[in-house]
C-alpha cells in the first residue's frame, strides 16, 4: 500500500508568502494549521485544508491530539523563519 506523506504548515499568519509551498505540492492538498482568529485569504483556502487550533496562537497540544485521533503515530516537524 502506498502512503502519501501529509504536509502540514503551522502558522499564526497564513499569508501570501505560503503560496509557493501550496502550489508546488501536486501529490495532495496541504494542510494549514492556524489559530481561530487568523485571517486566511481565499486563495489559500482554495489550495489547502484549513485547520484551526487555539484562539490567538496555534495550540500545539490540541493539534497533537488531532494528529493522534487521525491515526498519525510519527510526525516530522521542521522549523522555519
Secondary structure by P-SEA (a helix, b strand, c coil): ccccbbbbbbcccccccaaaaaaaccccbbbbbbcccccccaaaaaabbbbbcccccccaaaaaaaaaaacccbbbbbbcc
